[in-house]
Amino acid sequence: MKERIIKEAFKLFWRYGIKSVTMDDIAKDLGISKRTIYQHFPDKEAIVILVIEQELESQKCQMDKMDEDQLNPIEQMVLGADYMRVSLAHMNPVVFHDLKKYHPLAWDLFHQYKHEYITKGIRENLVEGVETGLYRKEINVDMLSILRIEQVLMALDPNIYPADKFNMMNVQMEFVHHFLHGILTEKGFEYYTKYKEESATTFTHEK
């Protein structure tokens, strides 16, 4: 039952945002009483925290799999953005706003994940890209790893890219390609162009 509650809460949060979903909404969609939910969770905050923990763990597993597949840095950069495009395709952009404003403990989990996992992974990607001659050797990896993660968050901000004008995930893909163009060597650009031609579905997105 606890896992059912988390799965249903996840679907509702992603569809409508976190603030607008009540315990009554979760109970109604599951066909159970609100009292049953409170037998497993003391409050909504506890549900939000567990939902975020599980989603972050899922993302870590996906990123670890890409490391195991021994992809080169360019493939990792593009496929990482594409994974985000797919996994967040049905997420309401207000989720991040709600987390930051109303659920500080859950937001801290995401903030910690951003700094300790994502930024670290981007830095490692940049270092490997320089070492393999795909990225320019003079780039500042610390500066650019922060820039890249902030690009990801910027694309998720509806105040900057409102949903009625922009597709959130198309913005993500546009950013990653723009970012790569700024750091590729001639060798890297040749590989990037070849990879782009062979992976047309990943590189093609709606305007």
SULKAMO-V965642 format. One record per residue. N is the residue number from 0. RES is the residue in one small letter. OMEGA is omega in degrees with one decimal (* if undefined). BURIAL is + if it has 9 or more other ideal C-beta (glycine too) atoms within 8 Angstrom, else -. Layout:
N:RES:OMEGA:BURIAL / N:RES:OMEGA:BURIAL
This chain:
0:m:179.9:- / 1:k:179.7:- / 2:e:176.5:- / 3:r:179.4:- / 4:i:-179.3:+ / 5:i:-179.3:+ / 6:k:-179.6:- / 7:e:178.0:+ / 8:a:178.5:+ / 9:f:-179.4:+ / 10:k:-179.0:+ / 11:l:179.1:+ / 12:f:-176.7:+ / 13:w:-177.3:+ / 14:r:-171.5:- / 15:y:-171.0:- / 16:g:-174.3:+ / 17:i:-174.4:+ / 18:k:-173.7:- / 19:s:-179.2:- / 20:v:-179.6:+ / 21:t:175.2:- / 22:m:176.7:+ / 23:d:178.9:- / 24:d:-179.5:+ / 25:i:-179.7:+ / 26:a:-179.1:+ / 27:k:-178.9:- / 28:d:178.1:+ / 29:l:-177.4:+ / 30:g:179.4:- / 31:i:178.0:- / 32:s:176.3:- / 33:k:179.1:- / 34:r:178.8:- / 35:t:178.3:+ / 36:i:-178.3:+ / 37:y:173.5:+ / 38:q:-177.9:- / 39:h:-178.0:- / 40:f:-178.5:+ / 41:p:-178.3:- / 42:d:-179.7:- / 43:k:-179.9:- / 44:e:179.6:+ / 45:a:177.9:+ / 46:i:-179.4:+ / 47:v:-178.6:+ / 48:i:-178.8:+ / 49:l:176.3:+ / 50:v:-179.3:+ / 51:i:178.4:+ / 52:e:-178.4:+ / 53:q:179.0:+ / 54:e:178.8:+ / 55:l:178.2:+ / 56:e:176.7:- / 57:s:178.6:+ / 58:q:177.5:+ / 59:k:-179.6:+ / 60:c:-179.8:- / 61:q:179.0:+ / 62:m:177.3:+ / 63:d:179.1:- / 64:k:178.4:- / 65:m:175.6:+ / 66:d:179.7:- / 67:e:179.6:- / 68:d:176.6:- / 69:q:176.0:- / 70:l:177.0:- / 71:n:-173.1:+ / 72:p:-179.5:+ / 73:i:178.3:+ / 74:e:179.5:+ / 75:q:-177.6:+ / 76:m:-177.8:+ / 77:v:-177.4:+ / 78:l:175.1:+ / 79:g:177.6:+ / 80:a:-179.8:+ / 81:d:175.7:+ / 82:y:177.6:+ / 83:m:178.8:+ / 84:r:-178.3:+ / 85:v:-174.1:- / 86:s:-178.6:+ / 87:l:-175.0:+ / 88:a:-176.1:- / 89:h:180.0:- / 90:m:173.7:- / 91:n:-177.6:- / 92:p:-177.6:+ / 93:v:-179.7:+ / 94:v:-178.4:+ / 95:f:176.5:+ / 96:h:-179.5:+ / 97:d:178.6:+ / 98:l:-175.0:+ / 99:k:-173.5:- / 100:k:-170.4:- / 101:y:-175.6:- / 102:h:-173.8:+ / 103:p:-179.8:- / 104:l:177.9:- / 105:a:177.6:+ / 106:w:178.2:+ / 107:d:176.7:- / 108:l:179.2:+ / 109:f:-178.8:+ / 110:h:178.3:- / 111:q:177.9:- / 112:y:-179.2:+ / 113:k:-174.6:+ / 114:h:-173.8:+ / 115:e:-175.4:- / 116:y:-174.6:+ / 117:i:-178.5:+ / 118:t:177.1:+ / 119:k:179.9:+ / 120:g:178.6:+ / 121:i:179.0:+ / 122:r:178.9:+ / 123:e:177.5:- / 124:n:-178.9:+ / 125:l:178.8:+ / 126:v:179.6:+ / 127:e:179.0:+ / 128:g:177.3:+ / 129:v:-177.4:+ / 130:e:-179.3:- / 131:t:176.8:- / 132:g:179.3:- / 133:l:177.8:+ / 134:y:-179.3:+ / 135:r:-174.2:- / 136:k:-175.5:- / 137:e:-178.5:- / 138:i:176.8:+ / 139:n:-172.2:- / 140:v:179.8:+ / 141:d:-179.6:- / 142:m:-175.3:- / 143:l:176.6:+ / 144:s:175.6:+ / 145:i:178.6:+ / 146:l:-176.4:+ / 147:r:-179.4:+ / 148:i:177.2:+ / 149:e:173.2:- / 150:q:179.8:+ / 151:v:-178.5:+ / 152:l:178.8:+ / 153:m:-179.3:+ / 154:a:-179.9:+ / 155:l:-176.6:+ / 156:d:-178.4:+ / 157:p:176.4:+ / 158:n:178.8:- / 159:i:179.1:- / 160:y:-177.6:+ / 161:p:-174.4:- / 162:a:-179.6:- / 163:d:179.3:- / 164:k:-174.5:- / 165:f:170.2:- / 166:n:-172.6:- / 167:m:-175.9:+ / 168:m:173.5:+ / 169:n:176.1:+ / 170:v:178.6:+ / 171:q:-177.7:+ / 172:m:178.2:+ / 173:e:-179.9:+ / 174:f:-175.0:+ / 175:v:178.7:+ / 176:h:176.0:+ / 177:h:179.8:- / 178:f:-179.1:+ / 179:l:179.5:+ / 180:h:-178.2:- / 181:g:-174.3:- / 182:i:-175.5:+ / 183:l:168.3:+ / 184:t:176.3:+ / 185:e:176.8:- / 186:k:179.7:- / 187:g:-179.2:+ / 188:f:176.9:+ / 189:e:179.1:- / 190:y:179.7:+ / 191:y:-179.5:+ / 192:t:178.7:- / 193:k:179.8:- / 194:y:178.4:+ / 195:k:179.6:+ / 196:e:-178.1:- / 197:e:-176.3:- / 198:s:-173.2:+ / 199:a:-177.3:- / 200:t:178.9:- / 201:t:-173.8:- / 202:f:-179.5:+ / 203:t:177.4:- / 204:h:-177.8:+ / 205:e:174.6:- / 206:k:*:-
